[in-house]
Amino acid sequence: LFLATLTYDTLRFEYEDFPETKEPVWILGRKYSVFTEKEEILLDVTSRLWFTYRKNFPAIGGTGPTSDTGWGCMLRCGQMIFAQALVCRHLGRDWRWIKGKRQMDNYFSVLNAFIDKKDSYYSIHQIAQMGVGEGKSIGQWYGPNTVAQVLKKLATFDTWSSLAVHIAMDNTVVMEEIRRLCQSNFPCAGAAACPALESDVLYNGYPEEAGVRDRLSLWKPLVLLIPLRLGLTEINEAYIETLKHCFMMPQSLGVIGGKPNSAHYFIGYVGEELIYLDPHTTQPAVEPNDSGCLPDESFHCQHPPCRMSIAELDPSIAVGFFCNTEEDFNDWCQQIKKLSLVRGALPMFELVERQPSHFSNPDVLNLTPDSSDADRLERFFDSEDEDFEILSL
């Protein structure tokens, strides 16, 4: 009891360091006041899935690394932004993790999708091995674009979540392309005309007792990832206001990026500081206990979140959004259009109805652009790999 009290008091004491400011705190589309909602802020942060370096997991590929310390930080950030999408998909944005409280089965299904073993959908094993197809050897550092491309490929195997994953290249989001992608797995117009009603895909991955409205839904939940370069060596100040607005949108999944030598998962901001979860802690790999339960405390950051000045952000990032329904997507489009009218906010990307004729279309070619495009994009987006040298341990 003493230990528990001590830890709790220590947390409260550290948490007072959160700036006493009238500025609102934004966490993934939610607005909080430091003065009246400190506990709520901490609970929201703690409820996010936190993935860090791990050691002593089964060797990647059977003979590869058994730890990702020193090289896996961007892969872990990719896991965190994608886990947030799965939490929104299966548990909802209002879901909260409370230590010691029995969680629903869907929560453990989400968590299991990221556990460090070869057969989890989004494990470090899967990401590292799928990355070989993107030209990254196992143990090599990833940029935000590479991890986004790999997660998109892995999501095709996750029939339970049944997500449409779109990566908007060339700083352009094409609405028509996204609508086509989100409606692509529904070959028939209505459930009555479909003999194969058992198929998960047809009713959006909901269990069989889900209502008819859900079964008739012709929209796969969308994960939209937008790799961006917001400057050459440092972030251009003109983008800062727009970046802040991304955290204010209810569809926000946050941002993956960082500063040289370290990737972070940014979940919000206060004033001129970004709030983030840091993967740079090595924890032992977790396995189910004797009763088959997965000890989950190490997957939740139970201390106040880290903060850093927005000006320190490396300019190469990927911004994420989740649109559960077509209405969510239409609302997101409206917000982006309004954002282009905000004074002093330079748009980070363009929103267009149709593909400009000079573009290549990666989606038509299934998962990857043609090789010349892939090379060009890799050079452009992963040039930051040179800055993120692996430090000798």
Secondary structure as the mmCIF struct_conf table of DSSP 4:
data_model
#
loop_
_struct_conf.conf_type_id
_struct_conf.id
_struct_conf.beg_label_comp_id
_struct_conf.beg_label_asym_id
_struct_conf.beg_label_seq_id
_struct_conf.end_label_comp_id
_struct_conf.end_label_asym_id
_struct_conf.end_label_seq_id
HELX_RH_AL_P HELX_RH_AL_P1 PHE A 2 TYR A 15
TURN_TY1_P TURN_TY1_P1 GLU A 16 ASP A 17
BEND BEND1 PHE A 18 PHE A 18
BEND BEND2 LYS A 22 GLU A 23
HELX_LH_PP_P HELX_LH_PP_P1 PRO A 24 PRO A 24
STRN STRN1 VAL A 25 ILE A 27
TURN_TY1_P TURN_TY1_P2 LEU A 28 GLY A 29
STRN STRN2 ARG A 30 TYR A 32
TURN_TY1_P TURN_TY1_P3 VAL A 34 THR A 36
HELX_RH_AL_P HELX_RH_AL_P2 LYS A 38 SER A 47
BEND BEND3 ARG A 48 ARG A 48
STRN STRN3 ARG A 54 LYS A 55
BEND BEND4 ASN A 56 ASN A 56
HELX_LH_PP_P HELX_LH_PP_P2 PHE A 57 ALA A 59
HELX_RH_3T_P HELX_RH_3T_P1 ILE A 60 GLY A 62
TURN_TY1_P TURN_TY1_P4 THR A 63 THR A 63
BEND BEND5 GLY A 64 GLY A 64
BEND BEND6 THR A 66 THR A 66
STRN STRN4 SER A 67 SER A 67
TURN_TY1_P TURN_TY1_P5 THR A 69 TRP A 71
HELX_RH_AL_P HELX_RH_AL_P3 CYS A 73 HIS A 90
TURN_TY1_P TURN_TY1_P6 LEU A 91 LEU A 91
TURN_TY1_P TURN_TY1_P7 ARG A 93 ASP A 94
TURN_TY1_P TURN_TY1_P8 LYS A 99 GLY A 100
BEND BEND7 LYS A 101 LYS A 101
HELX_LH_PP_P HELX_LH_PP_P3 ARG A 102 MET A 104
HELX_RH_AL_P HELX_RH_AL_P4 ASP A 105 ASN A 112
TURN_TY1_P TURN_TY1_P9 ALA A 113 PHE A 114
BEND BEND8 ILE A 115 LYS A 117
TURN_TY1_P TURN_TY1_P10 LYS A 118 ASP A 119
BEND BEND9 SER A 120 SER A 120
TURN_TY1_P TURN_TY1_P11 TYR A 121 TYR A 122
HELX_RH_AL_P HELX_RH_AL_P5 ILE A 124 GLY A 131
HELX_RH_3T_P HELX_RH_3T_P2 VAL A 132 GLU A 134
TURN_TY1_P TURN_TY1_P12 GLY A 135 GLY A 135
TURN_TY1_P TURN_TY1_P13 ILE A 138 GLY A 139
HELX_LH_PP_P HELX_LH_PP_P4 GLN A 140 GLY A 143
HELX_RH_AL_P HELX_RH_AL_P6 PRO A 144 ALA A 155
TURN_TY1_P TURN_TY1_P14 THR A 156 PHE A 157
TURN_TY1_P TURN_TY1_P15 THR A 159 SER A 161
STRN STRN5 ALA A 164 ILE A 167
TURN_TY1_P TURN_TY1_P16 ASP A 170 ASN A 171
STRN STRN6 THR A 172 VAL A 174
HELX_RH_AL_P HELX_RH_AL_P7 MET A 175 CYS A 182
TURN_TY1_P TURN_TY1_P17 GLN A 183 ASN A 185
BEND BEND10 CYS A 188 GLY A 190
HELX_RH_3T_P HELX_RH_3T_P3 ALA A 191 ALA A 193
BEND BEND11 PRO A 195 PRO A 195
TURN_TY1_P TURN_TY1_P18 LEU A 197 GLU A 198
HELX_RH_3T_P HELX_RH_3T_P4 ASP A 200 TYR A 203
TURN_TY1_P TURN_TY1_P19 ASN A 204 GLY A 205
TURN_TY1_P TURN_TY1_P20 GLU A 208 GLU A 209
BEND BEND12 ALA A 210 ALA A 210
HELX_RH_AL_P HELX_RH_AL_P8 VAL A 212 ARG A 215
TURN_TY1_P TURN_TY1_P21 LEU A 216 LEU A 216
HELX_LH_PP_P HELX_LH_PP_P5 LYS A 220 PRO A 221
STRN STRN7 LEU A 222 ARG A 229
BEND BEND13 GLY A 231 GLU A 234
HELX_RH_3T_P HELX_RH_3T_P5 GLU A 237 TYR A 239
HELX_RH_AL_P HELX_RH_AL_P9 ILE A 240 MET A 248
BEND BEND14 MET A 249 MET A 249
TURN_TY1_P TURN_TY1_P22 PRO A 250 GLN A 251
STRN STRN8 SER A 252 LYS A 259
TURN_TY1_P TURN_TY1_P23 PRO A 260 ASN A 261
STRN STRN9 SER A 262 VAL A 270
TURN_TY1_P TURN_TY1_P24 GLY A 271 GLU A 272
STRN STRN10 GLU A 273 LEU A 277
STRN STRN11 GLN A 283 PRO A 284
TURN_TY1_P TURN_TY1_P25 ASP A 290 SER A 291
BEND BEND15 GLY A 292 GLY A 292
HELX_LH_PP_P HELX_LH_PP_P6 CYS A 293 PRO A 295
HELX_RH_3T_P HELX_RH_3T_P6 GLU A 297 PHE A 299
BEND BEND16 HIS A 300 HIS A 300
BEND BEND17 HIS A 303 HIS A 303
HELX_LH_PP_P HELX_LH_PP_P7 PRO A 304 PRO A 305
STRN STRN12 CYS A 306 SER A 309
HELX_RH_3T_P HELX_RH_3T_P7 ILE A 310 GLU A 312
BEND BEND18 LEU A 313 LEU A 313
BEND BEND19 PRO A 315 PRO A 315
STRN STRN13 SER A 316 CYS A 323
BEND BEND20 ASN A 324 THR A 325
HELX_RH_AL_P HELX_RH_AL_P10 GLU A 326 LEU A 339
TURN_TY1_P TURN_TY1_P26 SER A 340 LEU A 341
BEND BEND21 VAL A 342 VAL A 342
TURN_TY1_P TURN_TY1_P27 ARG A 343 GLY A 344
BEND BEND22 MET A 348 PHE A 349
STRN STRN14 GLU A 350 VAL A 352
BEND BEND23 GLU A 353 ARG A 354
TURN_TY1_P TURN_TY1_P28 SER A 357 HIS A 358
HELX_RH_3T_P HELX_RH_3T_P8 PRO A 362 LEU A 365
TURN_TY1_P TURN_TY1_P29 ASN A 366 LEU A 367
BEND BEND24 THR A 368 THR A 368
HELX_RH_AL_P HELX_RH_AL_P11 SER A 371 PHE A 381
HELX_RH_3T_P HELX_RH_3T_P9 ASP A 382 GLU A 386
TURN_TY1_P TURN_TY1_P30 ASP A 387 ASP A 387
BEND BEND25 PHE A 388 PHE A 388
HELX_LH_PP_P HELX_LH_PP_P8 GLU A 389 SER A 392
#
